[in-house]
Amino acid sequence: MKKIVLIGAILLGTSSHLAMAAGDAAAGRSKSAVCAACHGSDGNSAAPTFPKLAGQSERYLNKQLHDIKGKVRVVPAMAGIADNLSDQDIADLGAYFSSQKATVNQAKKDTIVKGEQIFRGGIRDKSVPACTACHSPDGSGNALAGFPHLGGQHSDYVSTQLKAYRAAADGDATGRANDGDTKPMRTIASRLSDSEIAALANYISGLH
C-alpha cells in the first residue's frame, strides 16, 4: 500500500523552493523584528491564531514564505509583509526561527484520547492515515522532507489550517492548496469532521 502518497504534512507544501540560499541565524534575528508582533520575538506566538515558528525546519519555513510571497498560499495577515523579502532574507529568517526552541501548550483533557487515536492510528474506516508517518510520534516532523513540526502548535491554528485544506478540497478558492500536486493534506482534511479536527488539534497542542 502506498499510504505515504496520501500522507502529507499539516500546514505544509511537499516541495521546497529550489536553489535555496544558505541562511544565517544571526542575520535572521536582526530581520525578525517585524515578525515579533504576531509570532513572538523567539517565534513562540502568544496569540493562538498565529502559528509558532520556533523549531520549524528551515525547509518548511522557506517554502511557506516563498508560497506566501508568490500568492500560492494566501494569508491576509501577511499581506505586504513577505512581498519585499529577498531569497536571502527568507533563508535568514528560516535559519533563525528553526534554531529557537518551541514551547508546548496545555491540551484540554476532554478530547485527548480521541485526538491521540487519530494522530497515532488514523481513522481506518475513513482511510485517514496516522499523522505519525510524516510528523513523527513526538510531533517533531521530518526536517529533511519538509514536513513541519506540530508538537505544541496552537490548537486554534492547527484547526484553522485543516479546515482551510478541507475547503480547498471542496473547490473553495479561499482555502489552502499549497500541499503539492498529490494533495495529501487536502485529501486527508476532506475526510475529517469538525469534531475530529478539534480533537486532533487539541492533542497536537500538548504533544512533546
N, CA, C and O of each residue as an XYZ file, in Angstrom:
832
protein
N       0.835     -1.203      0.000
C       0.000      0.000      0.000
C       0.868      1.251      0.000
O       1.822      1.363      0.770
N       0.534      2.157     -0.846
C       1.333      3.376     -0.913
C       0.673      4.475     -0.081
O       0.256      5.513     -0.596
N       0.593      4.206      1.235
C      -0.051      5.149      2.126
C       0.634      6.508      2.120
O      -0.001      7.550      2.277
N       1.943      6.464      1.936
C       2.700      7.697      2.037
C       2.233      8.738      1.029
O       2.393      9.939      1.248
N       1.656      8.275     -0.077
C       1.160      9.204     -1.082
C       0.017     10.039     -0.514
O      -0.171     11.197     -0.886
N      -0.752      9.421      0.406
C      -1.892     10.106      0.994
C      -1.516     10.945      2.202
O      -2.307     11.758      2.679
N      -0.291     10.739      2.694
C       0.086     11.400      3.930
C       0.931     12.614      3.626
O       1.970     12.495      2.978
N       0.522     13.737      4.063
C       1.328     14.931      3.857
C       1.751     15.495      5.176
O       1.959     14.760      6.142
N       1.877     16.758      5.224
C       2.212     17.411      6.456
C       1.205     18.490      6.723
O       0.872     19.282      5.842
N       0.723     18.520      7.937
C      -0.208     19.571      8.297
C       0.544     20.887      8.197
O       1.710     20.983      8.580
N      -0.146     21.912      7.670
C       0.430     23.231      7.457
C       1.558     23.229      6.446
O       2.384     24.141      6.502
N       1.671     22.209      5.457
C       2.860     22.124      4.634
C       2.589     22.053      3.157
O       1.484     21.734      2.719
N       3.607     22.352      2.408
C       3.659     22.039      1.000
C       4.758     21.020      0.863
O       5.724     21.064      1.625
N       4.654     20.098     -0.080
C       5.592     18.985     -0.109
C       6.894     19.272     -0.858
O       7.831     18.478     -0.779
N       6.970     20.380     -1.573
C       8.219     20.676     -2.263
C       8.825     21.943     -1.694
O       8.105     22.780     -1.149
N      10.116     22.098     -1.809
C      10.772     23.282     -1.281
C      11.226     24.181     -2.415
O      11.304     23.764     -3.570
N      11.524     25.425     -2.063
C      11.978     26.374     -3.056
C      13.335     25.931     -3.588
O      14.245     25.630     -2.816
N      13.462     25.894     -4.888
C      14.707     25.437     -5.497
C      15.822     26.450     -5.279
O      15.569     27.644     -5.122
N      17.036     25.970     -5.270
C      18.222     26.800     -5.119
C      18.113     27.670     -3.869
O      18.385     28.869     -3.911
N      17.718     27.064     -2.775
C      17.519     27.784     -1.534
C      18.835     28.348     -1.027
O      19.838     27.639     -0.950
N      18.824     29.628     -0.681
C      20.029     30.267     -0.176
C      20.355     29.736      1.209
O      19.465     29.296      1.936
N      21.632     29.778      1.573
C      22.038     29.350      2.904
C      21.656     30.432      3.897
O      21.948     31.608      3.684
N      21.001     30.034      4.987
C      20.534     31.005      5.963
C      21.540     31.298      7.050
O      22.351     30.446      7.414
N      21.480     32.528      7.572
C      22.337     32.974      8.663
C      21.419     33.333      9.831
O      20.674     34.309      9.761
N      21.474     32.544     10.903
C      20.571     32.748     12.029
C      20.756     34.105     12.695
O      19.781     34.731     13.110
N      22.000     34.563     12.798
C      22.259     35.859     13.428
C      21.642     36.985     12.604
O      21.054     37.921     13.147
N      21.787     36.877     11.284
C      21.187     37.882     10.407
C      19.667     37.791     10.478
O      18.969     38.805     10.434
N      19.165     36.567     10.588
C      17.726     36.370     10.677
C      17.144     36.991     11.932
O      16.042     37.540     11.908
N      17.874     36.907     13.013
C      17.398     37.507     14.264
C      17.214     39.006     14.107
O      16.220     39.565     14.570
N      18.164     39.656     13.459
C      18.067     41.104     13.276
C      16.945     41.493     12.314
O      16.442     42.616     12.359
N      16.557     40.561     11.446
C      15.491     40.832     10.476
C      14.112     40.433     10.990
O      13.100     40.688     10.338
N      14.081     39.805     12.164
C      12.830     39.227     12.654
C      11.949     40.191     13.443
O      10.870     39.806     13.892
N      12.386     41.427     13.619
C      11.625     42.382     14.426
C      10.198     42.548     13.923
O       9.258     42.654     14.711
N      10.048     42.568     12.602
C       8.715     42.748     12.032
C       7.826     41.530     12.292
O       6.600     41.644     12.276
N       8.427     40.385     12.527
C       7.681     39.146     12.774
C       7.203     39.050     14.221
O       6.219     38.371     14.515
N       7.911     39.737     15.121
C       7.692     39.565     16.559
C       6.290     39.936     17.015
O       5.757     39.319     17.938
N       5.689     40.927     16.386
C       4.362     41.379     16.823
C       3.331     40.257     16.797
O       2.456     40.198     17.661
N       3.426     39.374     15.819
C       2.464     38.276     15.694
C       3.025     36.937     16.167
O       2.304     36.125     16.746
N       4.312     36.712     15.919
C       4.889     35.397     16.172
C       5.799     35.323     17.404
O       6.324     34.260     17.733
N       5.977     36.453     18.075
C       6.847     36.468     19.241
C       8.299     36.650     18.846
O       8.694     36.258     17.748
N       9.098     37.235     19.717
C      10.493     37.524     19.379
C      11.305     36.268     19.106
O      12.267     36.296     18.339
N      10.912     35.155     19.744
C      11.637     33.895     19.532
C      10.832     32.903     18.694
O      11.194     31.732     18.587
N       9.738     33.383     18.102
C       8.929     32.510     17.256
C       7.845     31.754     17.987
O       7.154     30.937     17.379
N       7.673     32.004     19.288
C       6.608     31.366     20.054
C       5.480     32.378     20.256
O       5.481     33.136     21.226
N       4.540     32.380     19.350
C       3.474     33.373     19.387
C       2.589     33.202     20.611
O       2.320     32.085     21.053
N       2.141     34.331     21.150
C       1.239     34.304     22.299
C      -0.203     34.153     21.846
O      -1.027     33.596     22.570
N      -0.512     34.643     20.659
C      -1.876     34.589     20.134
C      -2.144     33.230     19.495
O      -1.359     32.794     18.653
N      -3.221     32.550     19.864
C      -3.499     31.204     19.348
C      -3.821     31.129     17.860
O      -3.816     30.048     17.271
N      -4.101     32.283     17.255
C      -4.410     32.289     15.817
C      -3.170     32.441     14.951
O      -3.230     32.226     13.740
N      -2.049     32.807     15.557
C      -0.800     32.948     14.812
C       0.110     31.765     15.108
O       0.284     31.407     16.273
N       0.690     31.156     14.095
C       1.489     29.945     14.330
C       2.811     30.192     15.042
O       3.431     31.246     14.900
N       3.218     29.205     15.799
C       4.554     29.220     16.369
C       5.529     28.847     15.249
O       5.329     27.858     14.543
N       6.571     29.639     15.098
C       7.595     29.375     14.083
C       8.826     28.704     14.689
O       9.610     28.075     13.979
N       8.984     28.839     15.971
C      10.153     28.276     16.655
C      10.216     26.760     16.479
O       9.227     26.051     16.666
N      11.387     26.293     16.119
C      11.600     24.859     15.994
C      11.170     24.254     14.673
O      11.372     23.062     14.444
N      10.573     25.066     13.792
C      10.231     24.546     12.469
C      11.506     24.379     11.650
O      12.498     25.062     11.904
N      11.491     23.489     10.684
C      12.674     23.291      9.851
C      12.849     24.452      8.888
O      11.880     25.101      8.496
N      14.085     24.705      8.516
C      14.364     25.774      7.557
C      13.651     25.505      6.234
O      13.134     26.428      5.604
N      13.626     24.246      5.818
C      12.998     23.913      4.544
C      11.512     24.274      4.555
O      11.000     24.852      3.596
N      10.830     23.930      5.640
C       9.404     24.224      5.724
C       9.159     25.731      5.773
O       8.300     26.245      5.056
N       9.904     26.434      6.611
C       9.727     27.877      6.736
C      10.020     28.590      5.427
O       9.302     29.515      5.045
N      11.071     28.164      4.740
C      11.415     28.758      3.449
C      10.287     28.570      2.449
O       9.908     29.511      1.751
N       9.760     27.379      2.377
C       8.689     27.117      1.407
C       7.454     27.961      1.695
O       6.863     28.543      0.785
N       7.069     28.022      2.972
C       5.864     28.779      3.304
C       6.024     30.261      2.989
O       5.100     30.879      2.459
N       7.171     30.838      3.302
C       7.387     32.252      2.993
C       7.421     32.506      1.491
O       6.894     33.510      1.012
N       8.038     31.602      0.758
C       8.045     31.754     -0.701
C       6.633     31.598     -1.268
O       6.251     32.316     -2.191
N       5.864     30.666     -0.719
C       4.493     30.471     -1.192
C       3.619     31.678     -0.874
O       2.787     32.079     -1.688
N       3.806     32.254      0.305
C       3.036     33.439      0.686
C       3.438     34.629     -0.191
O       2.582     35.375     -0.666
N       4.735     34.797     -0.400
C       5.216     35.888     -1.243
C       4.694     35.744     -2.668
O       4.336     36.735     -3.305
N       4.650     34.515     -3.165
C       4.206     34.268     -4.532
C       2.701     34.107     -4.669
O       2.203     33.785     -5.748
N       1.966     34.333     -3.565
C       0.493     34.242     -3.552
C      -0.010     32.827     -3.843
O      -1.164     32.640     -4.231
N       0.855     31.842     -3.654
C       0.440     30.445     -3.774
C      -0.350     30.057     -2.525
O      -1.308     29.287     -2.592
N       0.063     30.597     -1.411
C      -0.669     30.458     -0.154
C      -1.104     31.849      0.278
O      -0.265     32.717      0.518
N      -2.399     32.064      0.378
C      -2.928     33.380      0.721
C      -3.141     33.482      2.226
O      -3.941     32.747      2.805
N      -2.414     34.404      2.848
C      -2.533     34.656      4.286
C      -2.763     36.154      4.462
O      -1.806     36.928      4.430
N      -4.010     36.576      4.647
C      -4.318     38.009      4.749
C      -3.457     38.757      5.763
O      -3.055     39.894      5.516
N      -3.170     38.124      6.905
C      -2.381     38.788      7.940
C      -0.946     39.051      7.495
O      -0.256     39.880      8.089
N      -0.491     38.354      6.458
C       0.871     38.528      5.943
C       0.915     39.441      4.727
O       1.973     39.622      4.124
N      -0.218     40.014      4.367
C      -0.276     40.868      3.176
C       0.745     41.999      3.269
O       0.754     42.774      4.226
N       1.599     42.074      2.261
C       2.602     43.124      2.194
C       3.873     42.842      2.974
O       4.904     43.463      2.715
N       3.821     41.916      3.924
C       4.992     41.656      4.756
C       6.047     40.843      4.017
O       7.237     41.150      4.095
N       5.615     39.810      3.301
C       6.573     38.946      2.604
C       6.973     39.492      1.234
O       7.962     39.044      0.653
N       6.217     40.448      0.720
C       6.436     40.922     -0.652
C       7.850     41.408     -0.925
O       8.398     41.165     -2.000
N       8.437     42.089      0.038
C       9.750     42.696     -0.186
C      10.913     41.867      0.359
O      12.054     42.329      0.387
N      10.616     40.643      0.790
C      11.686     39.785      1.298
C      12.457     39.157      0.146
O      11.862     38.615     -0.785
N      13.769     39.232      0.214
C      14.604     38.573     -0.800
C      14.761     37.107     -0.426
O      14.391     36.697      0.675
N      15.311     36.318     -1.345
C      15.574     34.911     -1.036
C      16.489     34.794      0.182
O      16.322     33.903      1.014
N      17.464     35.712      0.277
C      18.389     35.677      1.413
C      17.680     36.033      2.715
O      17.938     35.421      3.752
N      16.793     37.016      2.666
C      16.022     37.380      3.861
C      15.221     36.176      4.365
O      15.207     35.877      5.559
N      14.566     35.503      3.438
C      13.746     34.350      3.794
C      14.609     33.239      4.388
O      14.230     32.616      5.381
N      15.759     32.995      3.783
C      16.669     31.961      4.289
C      17.174     32.315      5.686
O      17.266     31.447      6.554
N      17.495     33.571      5.900
C      17.996     34.007      7.203
C      16.912     33.879      8.282
O      17.193     33.434      9.395
N      15.695     34.264      7.956
C      14.596     34.141      8.910
C      14.334     32.666      9.242
O      14.082     32.307     10.393
N      14.401     31.829      8.210
C      14.210     30.399      8.416
C      15.270     29.830      9.341
O      14.972     29.023     10.222
N      16.508     30.256      9.136
C      17.617     29.773      9.972
C      17.436     30.218     11.419
O      17.706     29.454     12.345
N      16.980     31.455     11.613
C      16.809     31.962     12.978
C      15.681     31.230     13.708
O      15.889     30.711     14.805
N      14.495     31.187     13.110
C      13.368     30.584     13.808
C      13.545     29.070     14.005
O      13.071     28.511     14.994
N      14.219     28.423     13.076
C      14.448     26.979     13.237
C      15.406     26.696     14.384
O      15.407     25.593     14.930
N      16.217     27.675     14.755
C      17.188     27.483     15.841
C      16.578     27.728     17.230
O      17.224     27.479     18.249
N      15.346     28.212     17.261
C      14.690     28.509     18.536
C      13.932     27.291     19.059
O      13.519     26.429     18.283
N      13.754     27.225     20.368
C      13.059     26.104     20.994
C      11.566     26.398     21.092
O      11.163     27.437     21.613
N      10.758     25.482     20.592
C       9.307     25.664     20.633
C       8.748     25.347     22.013
O       9.197     24.410     22.673
N       7.775     26.125     22.439
C       7.094     25.866     23.697
C       5.929     24.898     23.454
O       5.547     24.645     22.311
N       5.379     24.369     24.533
C       4.270     23.419     24.443
C       3.063     23.972     25.187
O       3.215     24.564     26.255
N       1.877     23.791     24.642
C       0.647     24.244     25.279
C       0.068     23.158     26.178
O       0.549     22.025     26.183
N      -0.948     23.504     26.924
C      -1.651     22.557     27.783
C      -2.908     22.096     27.055
O      -3.834     22.885     26.863
N      -2.953     20.847     26.653
C      -4.123     20.324     25.950
C      -5.274     20.109     26.925
O      -5.058     19.792     28.094
N      -6.498     20.283     26.433
C      -7.684     20.030     27.252
C      -7.888     18.518     27.377
O      -7.696     17.780     26.411
N      -8.271     18.068     28.549
C      -8.356     16.638     28.820
C      -9.509     15.937     28.104
O      -9.425     14.743     27.815
N     -10.588     16.675     27.815
C     -11.805     16.010     27.344
C     -11.676     15.278     26.019
O     -12.383     14.297     25.790
N     -10.777     15.741     25.129
C     -10.667     15.074     23.825
C      -9.273     14.529     23.532
O      -8.961     14.194     22.390
N      -8.442     14.440     24.557
C      -7.069     13.962     24.351
C      -7.048     12.545     23.788
O      -6.299     12.263     22.852
N      -7.855     11.657     24.343
C      -7.851     10.263     23.903
C      -8.255     10.166     22.439
O      -7.606      9.464     21.664
N      -9.309     10.855     22.057
C      -9.764     10.831     20.665
C      -8.700     11.400     19.739
O      -8.433     10.839     18.677
N      -8.092     12.514     20.139
C      -7.052     13.133     19.319
C      -5.840     12.245     19.161
O      -5.262     12.153     18.078
N      -5.453     11.589     20.249
C      -4.296     10.685     20.190
C      -4.567      9.504     19.266
O      -3.688      9.081     18.515
N      -5.777      8.978     19.322
C      -6.131      7.852     18.459
C      -5.996      8.223     16.986
O      -5.510      7.425     16.185
N      -6.421      9.422     16.633
C      -6.320      9.870     15.243
C      -4.862     10.115     14.870
O      -4.410      9.695     13.804
N      -4.123     10.798     15.754
C      -2.731     11.135     15.465
C      -1.879      9.885     15.295
O      -1.037      9.824     14.400
N      -2.094      8.886     16.151
C      -1.242      7.695     16.143
C      -1.782      6.533     15.321
O      -1.018      5.685     14.860
N      -3.094      6.494     15.138
C      -3.656      5.361     14.422
C      -4.493      5.706     13.203
O      -4.891      4.813     12.456
N      -4.769      6.994     12.989
C      -5.612      7.393     11.875
C      -7.065      6.995     12.120
O      -7.459      6.696     13.247
N      -7.838      6.996     11.064
C      -9.235      6.547     11.131
C      -9.425      5.565      9.974
O      -9.594      5.974      8.825
N      -9.397      4.287     10.282
C      -9.367      3.258      9.243
C     -10.572      3.319      8.311
O     -10.415      3.237      7.093
N     -11.783      3.462      8.875
C     -12.965      3.400      8.011
C     -13.150      4.640      7.146
O     -14.036      4.678      6.292
N     -12.312      5.660      7.365
C     -12.330      6.844      6.518
C     -11.061      6.951      5.667
O     -10.870      7.926      4.941
N     -10.206      5.944      5.767
C      -8.915      5.936      5.059
C      -8.065      7.157      5.420
O      -7.390      7.739      4.571
N      -8.119      7.525      6.693
C      -7.281      8.618      7.200
C      -6.043      7.992      7.840
O      -6.170      7.267      8.827
N      -4.852      8.252      7.306
C      -3.637      7.648      7.859
C      -3.193      8.317      9.157
O      -3.611      9.431      9.471
N      -2.359      7.633      9.888
C      -1.806      8.190     11.120
C      -0.895      9.370     10.798
O      -0.139      9.335      9.826
N      -0.972     10.396     11.607
C      -0.143     11.591     11.400
C       1.336     11.312     11.659
O       2.210     12.011     11.146
N       1.603     10.279     12.461
C       2.983      9.972     12.849
C       3.871      9.621     11.665
O       5.088      9.788     11.737
N       3.287      9.144     10.591
C       4.093      8.733      9.438
C       4.917      9.883      8.874
O       6.046      9.682      8.426
N       4.358     11.080      8.895
C       5.084     12.248      8.380
C       5.591     13.162      9.488
O       6.618     13.824      9.341
N       4.859     13.191     10.596
C       5.172     14.178     11.631
C       5.875     13.589     12.839
O       6.163     14.310     13.794
N       6.161     12.286     12.817
C       6.869     11.541     13.861
C       6.003     11.373     15.109
O       5.103     12.179     15.348
N       6.262     10.346     15.899
C       5.457     10.071     17.089
C       5.422     11.216     18.101
O       4.428     11.390     18.807
N       6.510     12.001     18.174
C       6.532     13.103     19.139
C       6.149     14.436     18.515
O       6.237     15.478     19.166
N       5.726     14.409     17.256
C       5.278     15.632     16.595
C       6.389     16.539     16.108
O       6.142     17.694     15.761
N       7.620     16.025     16.079
C       8.757     16.863     15.675
C       8.903     17.001     14.173
O       9.738     17.776     13.707
N       8.106     16.264     13.401
C       8.127     16.398     11.948
C       9.300     15.689     11.295
O       9.953     14.837     11.898
N       9.548     16.059     10.059
C      10.649     15.494      9.287
C      11.300     16.641      8.530
O      10.830     17.040      7.465
N      12.379     17.164      9.084
C      13.016     18.356      8.519
C      13.513     18.127      7.096
O      13.374     19.001      6.241
N      14.092     16.953      6.840
C      14.648     16.668      5.520
C      13.560     16.665      4.451
O      13.767     17.160      3.342
N      12.408     16.108      4.789
C      11.299     16.044      3.834
C      10.490     17.338      3.788
O       9.689     17.542      2.876
N      10.702     18.209      4.772
C       9.939     19.442      4.817
C       8.588     19.302      5.483
O       7.722     20.162      5.325
N       8.399     18.207      6.240
C       7.154     18.017      6.977
C       7.271     18.765      8.310
O       8.238     18.548      9.041
N       6.340     19.618      8.639
C       6.513     20.521      9.785
C       6.438     19.886     11.158
O       5.843     18.828     11.365
N       7.063     20.575     12.073
C       6.978     20.265     13.498
C       5.580     20.669     13.949
O       5.168     21.810     13.735
N       4.844     19.747     14.571
C       3.485     20.034     15.020
C       3.368     20.142     16.531
O       2.546     20.912     17.028
N       4.167     19.394     17.269
C       4.037     19.343     18.718
C       4.084     20.710     19.365
O       5.046     21.455     19.182
N       3.035     21.048     20.134
C       2.992     22.324     20.834
C       2.380     23.460     20.041
O       2.226     24.566     20.558
N       2.029     23.198     18.789
C       1.422     24.251     17.963
C       0.046     24.604     18.518
O      -0.641     23.739     19.060
N      -0.355     25.841     18.390
C      -1.659     26.275     18.896
C      -2.789     25.473     18.242
O      -2.811     25.297     17.024
N      -3.721     24.993     19.058
C      -4.826     24.202     18.533
C      -5.715     25.010     17.601
O      -6.214     24.476     16.610
N      -5.922     26.288     17.901
C      -6.748     27.123     17.033
C      -6.141     27.214     15.636
O      -6.846     27.142     14.630
N      -4.830     27.373     15.594
C      -4.147     27.495     14.299
C      -4.206     26.184     13.526
O      -4.496     26.183     12.330
N      -3.933     25.069     14.196
C      -3.977     23.765     13.528
C      -5.367     23.500     12.977
O      -5.517     23.049     11.842
N      -6.379     23.778     13.781
C      -7.767     23.579     13.360
C      -8.101     24.427     12.143
O      -8.735     23.947     11.203
N      -7.679     25.682     12.156
C      -7.948     26.584     11.033
C      -7.298     26.084      9.754
O      -7.906     26.144      8.685
N      -6.060     25.587      9.853
C      -5.360     25.108      8.665
C      -5.981     23.837      8.100
O      -6.085     23.683      6.883
N      -6.392     22.933      8.974
C      -7.047     21.714      8.488
C      -8.364     22.053      7.784
O      -8.694     21.460      6.757
N      -9.100     22.995      8.334
C     -10.357     23.393      7.704
C     -10.097     24.125      6.381
O     -10.897     24.039      5.449
N      -8.979     24.840      6.311
C      -8.617     25.524      5.069
C      -8.256     24.511      3.982
O      -8.615     24.692      2.819
N      -7.551     23.454      4.359
C      -7.250     22.386      3.402
C      -8.544     21.704      2.950
O      -8.709     21.385      1.772
N      -9.445     21.490      3.889
C     -10.722     20.852      3.560
C     -11.536     21.726      2.613
O     -12.173     21.225      1.686
N     -11.512     23.030      2.850
C     -12.234     23.955      1.979
C     -11.666     23.920      0.563
O     -12.412     23.936     -0.416
N     -10.336     23.871      0.465
C      -9.699     23.806     -0.853
C     -10.074     22.514     -1.566
O     -10.265     22.502     -2.782
N     -10.177     21.435     -0.811
C     -10.574     20.152     -1.399
C     -11.984     20.216     -1.963
O     -12.321     19.496     -2.903
N     -12.804     21.084     -1.384
C     -14.179     21.264     -1.848
C     -14.282     22.280     -2.985
O     -15.372     22.584     -3.469
N     -13.123     22.797     -3.402
C     -13.113     23.750     -4.505
C     -13.200     25.197     -4.106
O     -13.362     26.066     -4.963
N     -13.094     25.481     -2.811
C     -13.145     26.858     -2.324
C     -11.805     27.540     -2.600
O     -10.766     27.115     -2.094
N     -11.839     28.588     -3.399
C     -10.608     29.278     -3.794
C      -9.934     29.982     -2.627
O      -8.757     30.333     -2.715
N     -10.662     30.193     -1.531
C     -10.063     30.851     -0.368
C      -9.397     29.847      0.565
O      -8.793     30.238      1.564
N      -9.499     28.560      0.251
C      -8.884     27.529      1.083
C      -7.387     27.453      0.861
O      -6.818     28.251      0.116
N      -6.758     26.499      1.503
C      -5.304     26.328      1.397
C      -4.983     25.147      0.507
O      -5.450     24.032      0.741
N      -4.187     25.397     -0.511
C      -3.916     24.351     -1.505
C      -2.436     24.218     -1.836
O      -2.093     23.764     -2.927
N      -1.559     24.601     -0.926
C      -0.124     24.527     -1.242
C       0.530     23.271     -0.668
O       1.644     23.309     -0.145
N      -0.199     22.155     -0.782
C       0.339     20.879     -0.287
C       0.824     19.982     -1.422
O       0.967     18.775     -1.230
N       1.075     20.541     -2.584
C       1.654     19.769     -3.673
C       0.633     19.146     -4.606
O      -0.567     19.150     -4.332
N       1.130     18.611     -5.713
C       0.262     18.054     -6.748
C      -0.524     16.829     -6.281
O      -1.619     16.574     -6.783
N       0.015     16.071     -5.332
C      -0.687     14.867     -4.868
C      -1.768     15.184     -3.839
O      -2.528     14.300     -3.446
N      -1.840     16.424     -3.406
C      -2.896     16.909     -2.500
C      -3.051     16.088     -1.218
O      -4.178     15.777     -0.833
N      -1.978     15.736     -0.560
C      -2.110     14.870      0.617
C      -2.947     15.470      1.735
O      -3.819     14.798      2.286
N      -2.689     16.734      2.079
C      -3.425     17.330      3.190
C      -4.860     17.657      2.817
O      -5.756     17.558      3.656
N      -5.086     18.041      1.586
C      -6.464     18.287      1.152
C      -7.269     16.988      1.177
O      -8.441     16.977      1.551
N      -6.625     15.905      0.776
C      -7.303     14.606      0.781
C      -7.650     14.175      2.200
O      -8.771     13.743      2.469
N      -6.684     14.295      3.102
C      -6.899     13.882      4.482
C      -7.931     14.768      5.165
O      -8.865     14.270      5.793
N      -7.763     16.075      5.041
C      -8.669     17.005      5.724
C     -10.109     16.866      5.238
O     -11.049     17.079      6.004
N     -10.281     16.512      3.971
C     -11.634     16.373      3.429
C     -12.398     15.230      4.088
O     -13.622     15.158      3.981
N     -11.682     14.336      4.768
C     -12.302     13.172      5.398
C     -12.508     13.356      6.899
O     -13.002     12.452      7.574
N     -12.135     14.513      7.419
C     -12.240     14.772      8.847
C     -13.435     15.658      9.168
O     -13.684     16.649      8.482
N     -14.165     15.301     10.202
C     -15.289     16.121     10.671
C     -14.756     17.244     11.553
O     -13.589     17.235     11.943
N     -15.611     18.207     11.862
C     -15.208     19.302     12.742
C     -14.757     18.778     14.105
O     -13.770     19.261     14.660
N     -15.472     17.799     14.642
C     -15.122     17.277     15.966
C     -13.802     16.512     15.931
O     -13.044     16.545     16.901
N     -13.522     15.833     14.840
C     -12.252     15.114     14.702
C     -11.094     16.087     14.555
O     -10.016     15.869     15.107
N     -11.319     17.155     13.813
C     -10.295     18.196     13.673
C     -10.014     18.841     15.022
O      -8.855     19.055     15.379
N     -11.056     19.149     15.766
C     -10.890     19.784     17.081
C     -10.114     18.887     18.036
O      -9.230     19.360     18.750
N     -10.434     17.599     18.055
C      -9.749     16.661     18.944
C      -8.282     16.505     18.551
O      -7.406     16.478     19.415
N      -8.018     16.405     17.266
C      -6.655     16.252     16.771
C      -5.829     17.493     17.081
O      -4.691     17.392     17.540
N      -6.408     18.666     16.827
C      -5.700     19.922     17.082
C      -5.392     20.093     18.562
O      -4.319     20.573     18.926
N      -6.330     19.701     19.411
C      -6.127     19.799     20.851
C      -4.979     18.888     21.299
O      -4.122     19.298     22.082
N      -4.972     17.667     20.801
C      -3.908     16.722     21.173
C      -2.533     17.246     20.728
O      -1.561     17.185     21.481
N      -2.473     17.751     19.518
C      -1.222     18.260     18.974
C      -0.683     19.415     19.820
O       0.528     19.543     19.995
N      -1.572     20.246     20.340
C      -1.127     21.419     21.098
C      -0.344     21.060     22.352
O       0.487     21.846     22.808
N      -0.597     19.892     22.910
C       0.123     19.471     24.102
C       1.175     18.413     23.857
O       1.788     17.914     24.800
N       1.392     18.065     22.594
C       2.322     16.991     22.254
C       3.764     17.453     22.311
O       4.108     18.514     21.791
N       4.611     16.642     22.950
C       6.033     16.970     23.000
C       6.819     15.693     23.263
O       8.047     15.730     23.346
